[in-house]
Every structure is written in C-alpha cells, then in structure tokens.
Amino acid sequence: MRRALHYVPPAVLSAIIFPALFFQADHFDLTLNNIRLLAGVVAILVAWFTKNTLLTILAGMLALLILQLV
C-alpha cells in the first residue's frame, strides 16, 4: 500500500495539469496556437535542465505571460 501511495502525487498533478495544457475551448488542441501548451513545454525544459521547482514555475508563468502579450 505504501508503495502505491508513492505514485498518488504525480498522478493527481498530472490529472490537474494535462487537461489545462491540452484542451482549449473543450477540444483537444496540439497546435502552435495553444499558448498554454507552449508555456508548458518551456516549463518542462526548464525543469529538466535545472531541477529547480521555483525556477520552473516562474519560467512557465513568464512564458505564458509573454505568449499572451504577443
């Protein structure tokens, strides 16, 4: 049971984040017009290279802000 509970936080986080990234206006959107997905890709790259949670969150938020303004 303890080993199974180890996977609960990533599963819950994925269940919250993936729909926000992949669905726009109630339909699946993998185009370059999906700015949330692009900001998510930036955040994933920052997380991969830096392994820093705070920097990942800030980079994703900044990317989303910049993409919304452009």
N, C-alpha and C positions, 0 to 999 in steps of 0.2 A: 504494500500500500504506500509506504513511504517513497519508494522508487517511482511509482506512478504519480504521486503528488509533485514530484520534482518537475514534471512537464506541464503542470497547470499554468503557471505564469506566462510562459511563451505562447501557450495555446490561447489564453484569454487575450493577450496583447495582439496576437495575430488576428483574432476574431474581431477586434475593435478597429485595427488599423487597415487591414486589407480592403474591406468594403469602402472605406473612405478614399483609398488610393485608386481603386479600380472601377468604381461606379460613379458616373456623372449623370445627373438627371434620371435616375432609375434605369440606366442601361450601362452595360459593360463597355468601357472606353479605354483602349490601348493606343490611342493616337497621340501625336505630339501636342494636340490641343488640350490635353489633360494636364493642367499645371500641377495638380496635387501629385500625380504620378511622377512628374519630372522632379519636383521638390523631394519626393520620397527617394528617388534614385540618388540625388545629391546626398541626402542624409545617409543612405546605405553606404555610399562610397566613403564618406567622412568617417562613419563608424568602423568600416573595415580597415581603413588606414590608421586611424588614431586610437581606436579602442577607448574613446573618451565619450561618456554618455552626455555630459553637458554640452560639449562641443558639437556633438551630433544633433542634439535638439536645436541648438542655436543655428547651426548651418541649415537645417531643414526649414526652420522658420524664416530665416533670411532669404533662402532660395524661393520660398513660397511668396514672400512679400515682393521680392524683385520681379518674379514672374507675373504677379498680379498687376504690378505697375507698368510692365512692358506690354 
